[in-house]
Amino acid sequence: MVTRTVRIISIIAAVVVGFGVAGAGVWSAAPASAVAVTRFVAPGGSDASNTCTVSGAACATLGHALAEAVGGDTVQLEPGTYREAQNPSGTSNWIPAGKPGITIRSDPVTGTSANTIIDASGSPNGLLVNASNVTVSKITVEFANQQGILVEPHVTIRASVIHFTLTGSVLTNSDVCAIGPVMLPGCPPADPDDGYGGALQLVSVDNSTVTLNQMTYNDGGILVTDERGPSHDNLISHNDVSHNGSSGIELAGHNNDVVFGPDHLSRPASTEGGVYRNTVSDNTANRNGGAGILITGRDLGTAAFANRLTGNTANDDRLPGIAVHAPMAIEYLGDNVIMNNFLSHDGLDGDDLAGVTKTTGIVVESAAWPVSGTVISGNHIANVAIGVWMSAHTPNTIVTANATTLTSGGTPIVVMRTPSPIVAVAATPTGSGYWVTAADATQHPFGSASYFGSVGTWLNRPVVATSVMPTGNGYRMVASDGGVFSFGDARFFGSMGGSRLNQPIVGMASTPSGNGYWMVASDGG
């Protein structure tokens, strides 16, 4: 879609008129003194020579009404079905960047999402939004070839769309291109990772709200990505994202400038991209073909971090109810918080990426790059063989206070085994659980033992012992060179790392208060 430059022509009376022509539509820019109006669309209306501003003489199509609209206008759809294919030539269901603040809604008295329908059959999207401050309320979008609604900046350089709101709407039976073995006419090749984008895709969108919607029976539900800049500080809340072919909600880093941008190396560069500080709360994500909720990176240098997932329900999903997938090296998926969610009977197909074959509530997978700082707490996980599955190197991670109801022989927390030998076992203060420590500083909790992370980096010397805090909420590990590694509420008070030892360290013990520790070498030193 290419937009010609808007020309501003000044007349003696200082009347300012803008002209713009776009490949998907023709629109008139608002005069400086324009006042926002409501434009009406109704079945049986007429687009001919109609500005849609009289409720009793409504237009017939959404495409024509949007072409007539200016920034700040409201487009009101009366109950009925509006087929995008019937838009006049040169128009489409498109809100360009030059028309911010438009609202599309059903009739506030007689309209509902059930009786106000956009039929996007044969079109890529039911609605394309390039403008900021757009609100869409109480409509249904169905049968789009790709995304039901696509929100993205209309530029190829770094940019964003802000303050988009979608509420009270239904997005269903979209991603039609993903259905069946034969590609339909008008369908481009699918993205290898994300297919055709889901019912709703937010690309480089921030400070926006998606709430009280139903997105079911699509190839995917809600997809948040960052191709043209970061997607951050969005609220996705109280939506039903069930019965979709892939994941219900996906936060996916796609922009590999985040880690590899100038001077950023392995540190996230949130100005370049990244999917971060989004809140995903109180959604229902049941019976999806992927995870209920997925956080992932697509490529080297991508990032999806510091997101908060809380109060969501995910039952009977083919992948785990909540999954964090870091399949590539050098990507940042750290500092995500997963708290107080309700997960049951998920991971029906296991998780191939993690090598998990059993039903699982939560998975945190890292192929090559440590996933650090994850907090998994207060979740209710039921009817699974594994409560929480973790990759081996997950530093500064907390897995604690989750209520798990497991199938016979199930395990609350599984940390992936590594080839390193087991070197230590330490019991919880209550004796109802224990930690098994490997030489590469991987901790494996059993019984009531919580998980507070592993080292996640290469060691100068192998770990040889573990000591547990009196609270049971932390532990320390010591390496044979005297290096000490503290986790949870265990404080670091120093180490012998870098000091010359006559003999290697072989053991450690904490003081009764946990505010100190001893190390012992093989020669008794």
Order of alpha helices (4+ residues) and beta strands (2+ residues): beta-beta-beta-beta-alpha-beta-beta-beta-beta-beta-beta-beta-beta-beta-beta-beta-beta-beta-beta-beta-beta-beta-beta-beta-beta-alpha-beta-beta-beta-beta-beta-beta-beta-beta-beta-beta-beta-beta-beta-beta-beta-beta-beta-beta-beta-beta-beta-beta
